[in-house]
Amino acid sequence: MAAGDITVSIRLWSRRQVKVGGRYPVGFATIEVDSIEPITFGDVTSEDVERSGEPDRETLRSRAAHAGPIDDDTMVYRIEFHLVD
């Protein structure tokens, strides 16, 4: 994370947990949220998977499903962010 390689997160939330422009500590680094978009998991792109740091779509689905099961019609949040220097 501290290298800035991960710039997208997919989350299953009942409500937003972060806000655009918000800065959040992650380990020894700080990120700033650039955008938050509600999408279906089926709309997650291969680029999103790559930018999330996961090796494949199913691994991303498993990681995001900590709050419940996710199928392709499940609404999730796509959060785009960058590392703050």
N, C-alpha and C positions, 0 to 999 in steps of 0.2 A: 504493500500500500504506500509506503513512504516514498517510493520511486515515482508515484503518480501514474503508474500504468493502468490502474483500475479507475474508471471514470463513470461507470454506470452501476446502479444497484436496482434490483427488482425486489419489491417487498409486498407481502400480503398483510395489509393493515385494515382495520375497521375504520380508521381515520388517519389523516396525515400525522406523521411524527416529527417532521422537519418542515422548514419553510424556505422558499427561494430567498437567497441572499444570506441565509443563516450560516454561521460557522460552527463546526462541531469537531471536538477532539476525537481522533481515532488513533489509539496507541500514542506514539510520540509525535504524530503529525496532526495537522488541522486541515479539514476540507471545507469548502464553501459550496453550497447547493446552487446550481445554475438553473435547473428546471425540474418540475415534478409533473408527471403526466399519468393520469389513470388510463390503462390499456388492458385488453384481455391478454392472458398469457400467450394465446395463439398469435398475437401481434408482436411478440418479442422476436427481434431479428437475429440473424447469425452474428451481426456486428455487435448487438447488445450483449450476446453471450460472450463474445471475445472481450469486449470492454469491461465486463463484469469479473473477468479473471477466471471464469469457470471453463473447464475443458469441453463441455458440451451442454446442450439444452436440457437434458434430463438431470444432470448434476445441478444446474441452476434451478430447475423445478424443485428438486429435493431440498436444496438450501433455502429457497424462498418459502417452502411449505411448513416452516416451523410453527405457524399459527393455524394450520389446517390444510386439507388436501387442495391441490391445484390441478384443474384440468384446463384444456385450451380455452374454455369460456369463462374462466375465473378472472374477475377484475383484480388487477395488481397495480402497484405504483411503479413507474419507471422514473428513477431519480438520476439526474445527470449532475456531476459535480467535478470540481478540480481541486488539486492540492494547493494550499496556500503556503507561500514561501515564508 
